[in-house]
């Protein structure tokens, strides 16, 4: 007699021949693995909290009462890139930097008066290069004048 009258009789040997797996999953094994996984997560969380509190409770103050890990400002004679790096306004710092940069780029000045080296504005330097041209090497196989002769780099306009 069959155990369950509402379920049809299944020939397991026939199913094995077709390639079906006749065994069911082991529910107890899945339950144990799930319990182990959540237990492992819980233990890991507890150990992490314990290590955190271990480090928090360590003495971080020096004998003077100041924290040992406080940021120290450089000595007054140390060169500062910004006038007030912590309390200053970064927008004003960059604005001042750009104004100084524009002044350097757009105004002529002596670089080295003894050697005769002058700093000229960039726009004027571009105009001079366009007027005089750049020295260029001749193309391979083409003979030209003496080496180092300036050659116009801009095409001449035909009107």
Helices and strands as residue ranges (DSSP letters): H 12-18, H 27-56, H 90-106, E 109-112, E 117-119, H 122-132, E 134-135, E 150-151
